[in-house]
Amino acid sequence: MQQIQIVLPDELAFSLKEKWGNLERKLMEIIVVEAYREGSISSGKLRELLGFSTILEADKFLKAKGVDLDYDEEDFIADRQTHEQLEKEGKLKRL
């Protein structure tokens, strides 16, 4: 992973650290959300970079940031086909 060094005035760094806690994590989130918003990365890549184990976690995170999960008809059809295949293979548990 590439490291980037950012120089911040001490007063700003202190203020942000008090508000945000872990600055490295917060800056990573900001960059990843912006990359997702502009279409540079997928939701799967967002999940990987931020350590979310499910799409629901990523969706909740994005909603808190005011960003909608990019889920279109094509995604729905692919998910439905996957669901049908898993059902045929008996790999789905009924709730």
Residue frames relative to the residue before (quaternion, step in Angstrom):
aa qw qx qy qz dx dy dz
M 1.0000 0.0000 0.0000 0.0000 0.00 0.00 0.00
Q 0.4174 -0.7153 0.5066 0.2398 3.56 -0.95 0.87
Q 0.2577 -0.7506 0.5884 0.1547 3.55 -1.05 0.79
I 0.1374 -0.7637 0.6277 0.0625 3.53 -1.10 0.83
Q 0.2438 -0.7666 0.5771 0.1408 3.55 -0.90 0.91
I 0.0959 -0.7802 0.6177 0.0234 3.56 -0.91 0.99
V 0.2334 -0.7626 0.5896 0.1280 3.55 -0.88 0.96
L 0.0151 -0.7925 0.6082 -0.0435 3.56 -0.68 1.18
P 0.5377 -0.5760 0.4833 0.3814 3.57 -1.09 0.57
D 0.6206 -0.5878 0.3740 0.3598 3.58 -1.00 0.84
E 0.6548 0.5296 -0.3175 0.4359 3.57 0.90 -0.93
L 0.6667 0.4873 -0.2959 0.4801 3.59 0.96 -0.87
A 0.6512 0.5181 -0.3182 0.4542 3.59 0.88 -0.91
F 0.6541 0.5085 -0.3091 0.4669 3.58 0.93 -0.88
S 0.6668 0.5140 -0.2950 0.4518 3.57 0.90 -0.97
L 0.6857 0.4763 -0.2819 0.4727 3.58 0.90 -0.93
K 0.6419 0.5222 -0.3286 0.4553 3.57 0.99 -0.79
E 0.6239 0.5272 -0.3358 0.4691 3.59 1.06 -0.71
K 0.7147 0.4558 -0.2462 0.4699 3.57 0.96 -0.92
W 0.8033 0.3253 -0.1343 0.4804 3.57 0.81 -1.04
G 0.4132 -0.6825 0.5038 0.3310 3.59 1.06 -0.53
N 0.8391 -0.0112 0.0632 0.5402 3.57 -0.56 -1.21
L 0.3001 -0.7925 0.5068 0.1584 3.59 -0.24 1.29
E 0.6280 0.5437 -0.3483 0.4344 3.60 0.95 -0.80
R 0.6664 0.4915 -0.2993 0.4740 3.59 0.92 -0.90
K 0.6644 0.5145 -0.3072 0.4467 3.58 0.88 -0.94
L 0.6692 0.4861 -0.3026 0.4735 3.59 0.92 -0.85
M 0.6075 0.5375 -0.3464 0.4712 3.59 1.07 -0.72
E 0.6498 0.5154 -0.3130 0.4627 3.60 0.93 -0.90
I 0.6521 0.5203 -0.3165 0.4515 3.59 0.91 -0.92
I 0.6841 0.4825 -0.2864 0.4660 3.58 0.87 -0.95
V 0.6746 0.4968 -0.2985 0.4571 3.59 0.89 -0.92
V 0.6433 0.5089 -0.3284 0.4683 3.62 0.95 -0.81
E 0.6654 0.4922 -0.3127 0.4661 3.60 0.90 -0.85
A 0.6359 0.5187 -0.3285 0.4675 3.60 0.99 -0.79
Y 0.6494 0.5022 -0.3087 0.4804 3.59 1.02 -0.80
R 0.6513 0.5418 -0.3105 0.4311 3.57 0.91 -0.99
E 0.7450 0.3896 -0.2251 0.4924 3.59 0.96 -0.83
G 0.5694 -0.6458 0.3596 0.3597 3.59 1.28 0.11
S 0.4355 0.7150 -0.4515 0.3087 3.60 1.22 0.27
I 0.7798 0.1408 -0.0978 0.6021 3.59 1.20 -0.49
S 0.4953 -0.6546 0.4926 0.2890 3.55 -1.24 0.50
S 0.6531 -0.4831 0.3888 0.4346 3.56 -1.29 0.13
G 0.6089 0.5532 -0.3464 0.4508 3.59 1.10 -0.64
K 0.6576 0.4870 -0.3016 0.4893 3.57 1.00 -0.82
L 0.6025 0.5444 -0.3488 0.4678 3.60 1.04 -0.74
R 0.6474 0.5205 -0.3098 0.4626 3.57 0.93 -0.94
E 0.6707 0.5068 -0.2942 0.4546 3.56 0.89 -0.96
L 0.7060 0.4860 -0.2721 0.4374 3.59 0.79 -1.02
L 0.7645 0.3540 -0.1925 0.5031 3.57 1.02 -0.77
G 0.5199 -0.7045 0.3760 0.3033 3.58 1.29 0.12
F 0.3899 0.6990 -0.5063 0.3210 3.59 1.09 0.64
S 0.3590 -0.7615 0.4984 0.2071 3.58 -0.89 0.88
T 0.7920 0.2073 -0.1282 0.5597 3.62 1.15 -0.41
I 0.6106 -0.5429 0.4339 0.3797 3.52 -1.29 0.39
L 0.5990 0.5667 -0.3632 0.4338 3.60 1.13 -0.58
E 0.6255 0.5189 -0.3343 0.4772 3.60 1.03 -0.73
A 0.6616 0.5013 -0.3009 0.4696 3.56 0.94 -0.91
D 0.6438 0.5247 -0.3170 0.4579 3.58 0.98 -0.86
K 0.6477 0.5115 -0.3134 0.4697 3.59 0.94 -0.87
F 0.6435 0.5200 -0.3081 0.4697 3.58 0.97 -0.88
L 0.6821 0.4896 -0.2895 0.4597 3.58 0.86 -0.98
K 0.6320 0.5326 -0.3317 0.4549 3.59 0.97 -0.81
A 0.6400 0.5224 -0.3175 0.4654 3.60 1.02 -0.79
K 0.6960 0.4324 -0.2538 0.5140 3.57 1.22 -0.52
G 0.5279 -0.6572 0.3946 0.3655 3.59 1.30 0.06
V 0.5694 0.5671 -0.3787 0.4591 3.57 1.22 0.52
D 0.3326 -0.7409 0.5491 0.1972 3.56 -0.88 0.94
L 0.5145 -0.6029 0.5121 0.3310 3.53 -1.16 0.67
D 0.3648 -0.7303 0.5365 0.2136 3.58 -0.83 0.99
Y 0.2101 0.7671 -0.5593 0.2337 3.54 0.06 1.34
D 0.0222 -0.8394 0.5422 -0.0299 3.56 -0.31 1.23
E 0.7690 -0.3603 0.2586 0.4604 3.55 -1.33 -0.08
E 0.6226 0.5482 -0.3348 0.4469 3.57 1.03 -0.78
D 0.6410 0.5106 -0.3136 0.4797 3.59 1.01 -0.83
F 0.6436 0.5327 -0.3141 0.4509 3.57 0.97 -0.90
I 0.6604 0.5050 -0.3047 0.4647 3.58 0.89 -0.92
A 0.6548 0.5053 -0.3122 0.4674 3.60 0.95 -0.86
D 0.6569 0.5008 -0.3096 0.4710 3.59 0.97 -0.82
R 0.6396 0.5217 -0.3252 0.4614 3.58 1.00 -0.80
Q 0.6512 0.5080 -0.3145 0.4679 3.59 0.96 -0.83
T 0.6317 0.5190 -0.3237 0.4762 3.58 1.01 -0.79
H 0.6425 0.5274 -0.3101 0.4613 3.56 0.96 -0.91
E 0.6685 0.4992 -0.2992 0.4630 3.58 0.89 -0.94
Q 0.6503 0.5147 -0.3154 0.4612 3.59 0.98 -0.83
L 0.6633 0.4935 -0.3030 0.4740 3.59 0.93 -0.87
E 0.6244 0.5367 -0.3311 0.4609 3.56 1.08 -0.73
K 0.6459 0.5188 -0.3096 0.4666 3.59 0.98 -0.87
E 0.7097 0.4505 -0.2460 0.4825 3.57 1.04 -0.81
G 0.4592 -0.7106 0.4242 0.3228 3.57 1.30 -0.03
K 0.4713 0.7026 -0.4157 0.3337 3.56 1.18 0.51
L 0.5978 0.5450 -0.3724 0.4548 3.59 1.26 0.16
K 0.2694 -0.7382 0.5949 0.1691 3.53 -1.05 0.78
R 0.3805 -0.7076 0.5489 0.2308 3.55 -0.92 0.91
L 0.3448 -0.7418 0.5390 0.2008 3.55 -0.98 0.84
